[in-house]
Amino acid sequence: MQHLAIIPDGNRRWARQNKLQSLFGHRRGMDAVLSAVDVCLKNGIKYLSIYTFSLENFRRSEEERSYLFELLSDGLIQELSKLVEQGINIKFLGDTSLFPEKVLQAINQVELATKDLGNLYLSLLFCYGAQQEIAYAARTLAQKVAQGILSIEQINEETVGRELWTAGIPNPDLIIRTGGVVRLSNFLLFQAAYSEFKFVDSFWPDMTIEKIQACIDEFKGIKRNFGW
């Protein structure tokens, strides 16, 4: 396996189940992200993508959005030295025009500090939506055709892929979604054409190294078919 992608669902439901504010679920979810990193390193998986903040998340309350932004930026800065020591290359992928000013400094600091590392390429899909990503690629290709840089006949799966926010990253082999929900929720729609899926009932904060490893072990037993 080259690429593991994760939809980490269930932070708020985990908090309600444990009679806590939803903010505590998000905080606990950060520990699960670090567990996923450890599992990828252990298994020699080079790419890990995590659905960190969707465009739909903007519908949440200002208080919760602000907390999520601060948790992401503060948590990464706190863990930065460990991530550098582990050789983790971190990129934020999404609609950069929507990246909040309050976290841009942290994002830039983390990306700069890890840009030359290569044990694991960690993509945090932030302010991300797959439909919006495809629309962005279509607009970019249309501009290139209008400018005479590209002909219509040259537009194919490869040229579309090169204009996606995930350009240069192999398509995910396995997509794990936690929280007992069976859908993609606007996540890597183009890239997931031949991905395997694992839907897990556990909420994301309950995903331990052992549970993530079990998903990978199950994937190893699958005979993949890239056709019908």
C-alpha positions as CSV (number, residue, x, y, z in Angstrom):
1,M,0.0,0.0,0.0
2,Q,1.3,3.5,-0.9
3,H,-1.5,5.7,0.2
4,L,-3.9,5.6,3.2
5,A,-6.7,8.1,3.3
6,I,-9.0,8.7,6.4
7,I,-12.3,10.4,7.0
8,P,-12.1,10.8,10.8
9,D,-15.8,11.0,11.7
10,G,-17.4,11.0,15.2
11,N,-15.5,13.5,17.3
12,R,-18.6,15.3,18.5
13,R,-20.6,12.1,18.9
14,W,-17.8,10.6,21.0
15,A,-17.9,13.7,23.2
16,R,-21.7,13.5,23.7
17,Q,-21.4,9.8,24.5
18,N,-18.9,10.7,27.2
19,K,-21.0,13.6,28.4
20,L,-18.3,16.2,27.4
21,Q,-18.4,19.3,25.2
22,S,-17.8,18.6,21.6
23,L,-14.5,20.5,21.8
24,F,-13.0,17.6,23.9
25,G,-13.9,15.2,21.1
26,H,-11.8,17.2,18.6
27,R,-8.9,17.4,21.1
28,R,-9.0,13.6,21.6
29,G,-9.2,13.1,17.8
30,M,-5.7,14.7,17.5
31,D,-4.3,11.7,19.4
32,A,-5.8,9.4,16.8
33,V,-4.1,11.4,14.0
34,L,-0.7,10.8,15.7
35,S,-1.7,7.1,16.0
36,A,-2.4,6.9,12.2
37,V,1.0,8.5,11.5
38,D,2.7,5.9,13.7
39,V,0.9,3.0,11.9
40,C,1.9,4.4,8.5
41,L,5.6,4.6,9.5
42,K,5.5,1.1,10.9
43,N,4.0,-0.3,7.7
44,G,6.1,1.6,5.3
45,I,3.1,3.6,3.9
46,K,4.5,6.7,2.2
47,Y,1.3,8.8,1.9
48,L,-1.4,9.6,4.5
49,S,-4.3,11.9,3.8
50,I,-6.7,13.0,6.5
51,Y,-9.9,15.0,6.0
52,T,-9.2,17.7,8.6
53,F,-11.7,20.4,7.8
54,S,-14.3,20.3,5.1
55,L,-16.0,23.2,3.4
56,E,-19.2,22.0,5.0
57,N,-17.6,22.6,8.4
58,F,-18.0,26.3,7.9
59,R,-21.6,25.8,8.8
60,R,-20.7,25.1,12.4
61,S,-20.8,27.8,15.1
62,E,-18.1,30.5,15.1
63,E,-17.0,29.2,18.5
64,E,-16.5,25.6,17.3
65,R,-14.8,26.7,14.1
66,S,-12.4,29.0,16.0
67,Y,-11.6,26.1,18.4
68,L,-10.9,23.7,15.5
69,F,-8.6,26.2,13.9
70,E,-6.7,26.8,17.1
71,L,-6.5,23.1,18.0
72,L,-5.1,22.4,14.5
73,S,-2.5,25.1,14.6
74,D,-1.5,24.8,18.2
75,G,-1.5,21.0,18.1
76,L,0.8,20.9,15.1
77,I,3.2,23.4,16.6
78,Q,3.4,21.5,19.8
79,E,4.0,18.2,17.9
80,L,6.3,19.8,15.3
81,S,9.6,18.7,16.8
82,K,8.4,15.1,17.1
83,L,7.1,15.1,13.5
84,V,10.3,16.5,12.2
85,E,12.2,13.8,14.1
86,Q,10.0,11.2,12.5
87,G,10.6,12.6,9.0
88,I,7.0,13.7,8.3
89,N,6.5,16.0,5.3
90,I,3.3,18.0,6.0
91,K,1.1,19.7,3.4
92,F,-2.2,21.5,3.7
93,L,-4.5,20.9,0.7
94,G,-7.7,22.7,-0.1
95,D,-9.1,26.1,-1.1
96,T,-6.2,28.2,0.1
97,S,-8.3,31.4,-0.3
98,L,-10.4,30.2,2.7
99,F,-7.5,29.4,5.0
100,P,-8.1,31.5,8.1
101,E,-5.5,34.2,8.8
102,K,-5.1,33.0,12.4
103,V,-3.7,29.6,11.3
104,L,-1.8,30.6,8.1
105,Q,1.3,31.4,10.1
106,A,1.3,28.0,11.8
107,I,0.6,26.3,8.4
108,N,3.5,28.1,6.8
109,Q,5.8,27.3,9.7
110,V,4.9,23.6,9.6
111,E,5.2,23.2,5.8
112,L,8.5,25.1,5.8
113,A,10.0,23.0,8.6
114,T,9.0,19.7,7.0
115,K,9.4,20.4,3.3
116,D,12.6,18.4,2.9
117,L,11.5,15.3,4.8
118,G,10.3,12.2,3.2
119,N,9.6,9.2,5.6
120,L,5.9,10.0,5.3
121,Y,3.9,12.5,3.2
122,L,1.1,13.7,5.4
123,S,-1.6,15.7,3.6
124,L,-4.1,17.5,5.8
125,L,-7.2,18.3,3.7
126,F,-8.2,21.7,5.0
127,C,-11.0,23.9,3.7
128,Y,-11.4,21.0,1.3
129,G,-14.3,19.7,-0.9
130,A,-13.9,17.3,-3.7
131,Q,-16.5,18.9,-5.9
132,Q,-14.9,22.2,-5.5
133,E,-11.5,20.7,-6.3
134,I,-12.8,19.2,-9.5
135,A,-14.4,22.6,-10.5
136,Y,-11.1,24.3,-9.8
137,A,-9.3,21.8,-12.1
138,A,-11.9,22.4,-14.8
139,R,-11.5,26.2,-14.6
140,T,-7.7,25.9,-14.8
141,L,-7.9,23.6,-17.8
142,A,-10.4,25.9,-19.5
143,Q,-8.1,28.9,-19.0
144,K,-5.2,26.9,-20.6
145,V,-7.3,26.0,-23.6
146,A,-8.4,29.6,-23.9
147,Q,-4.7,30.7,-23.8
148,G,-3.7,28.1,-26.4
149,I,-1.5,26.3,-23.9
150,L,-3.6,23.1,-24.1
151,S,-6.0,21.7,-26.7
152,I,-9.3,20.2,-25.9
153,E,-8.1,16.8,-27.2
154,Q,-5.3,16.8,-24.6
155,I,-7.8,16.8,-21.7
156,N,-7.9,13.4,-20.2
157,E,-7.7,11.7,-16.7
158,E,-4.0,12.6,-16.5
159,T,-4.3,16.3,-17.3
160,V,-7.3,16.6,-14.9
161,G,-5.3,14.9,-12.2
162,R,-2.4,17.3,-12.6
163,E,-4.6,20.3,-11.8
164,L,-6.2,18.8,-8.7
165,W,-5.0,20.0,-5.3
166,T,-3.7,16.5,-4.7
167,A,-1.4,16.6,-7.8
168,G,1.7,14.5,-7.4
169,I,0.1,12.2,-4.8
170,P,-0.9,8.7,-5.8
171,N,-4.6,7.8,-5.5
172,P,-5.5,6.2,-2.2
173,D,-5.3,2.5,-2.0
174,L,-7.5,2.4,1.1
175,I,-10.0,4.9,2.5
176,I,-11.1,4.4,6.1
177,R,-14.1,6.2,7.5
178,T,-14.9,6.0,11.2
179,G,-18.2,6.8,13.0
180,G,-20.4,4.2,11.4
181,V,-21.4,6.4,8.5
182,V,-21.2,4.9,5.0
183,R,-20.5,7.7,2.5
184,L,-17.6,9.8,1.2
185,S,-18.9,13.2,2.1
186,N,-17.2,15.1,-0.7
187,F,-13.8,13.5,-0.1
188,L,-11.4,12.6,-2.9
189,L,-14.2,11.8,-5.3
190,F,-12.0,11.8,-8.4
191,Q,-9.1,10.0,-6.7
192,A,-11.2,7.3,-5.1
193,A,-12.3,5.6,-8.4
194,Y,-10.5,2.3,-7.5
195,S,-9.9,2.7,-3.8
196,E,-10.9,0.0,-1.3
197,F,-13.2,1.2,1.5
198,K,-13.3,0.3,5.2
199,F,-16.2,1.7,7.2
200,V,-15.6,1.4,11.0
201,D,-18.3,1.8,13.7
202,S,-15.8,3.2,16.2
203,F,-15.7,7.0,16.6
204,W,-12.5,8.6,15.5
205,P,-11.2,9.4,19.1
206,D,-11.5,5.7,19.9
207,M,-9.3,4.6,16.9
208,T,-6.1,3.2,18.5
209,I,-3.0,2.0,16.7
210,E,-4.3,-1.6,16.9
211,K,-7.7,-0.7,15.3
212,I,-6.0,1.2,12.4
213,Q,-3.5,-1.7,12.0
214,A,-6.4,-4.1,11.8
215,C,-7.9,-2.2,8.9
216,I,-4.6,-2.3,7.1
217,D,-4.2,-6.0,7.7
218,E,-7.6,-6.6,6.3
219,F,-6.7,-4.6,3.2
220,K,-3.6,-6.8,2.7
221,G,-5.9,-9.8,2.2
222,I,-7.9,-8.2,-0.5
223,K,-7.4,-9.1,-4.2
224,R,-7.7,-5.8,-5.9
225,N,-9.6,-5.5,-9.2
226,F,-9.1,-2.3,-11.2
227,G,-11.9,-3.1,-13.6
228,W,-15.6,-4.1,-13.0
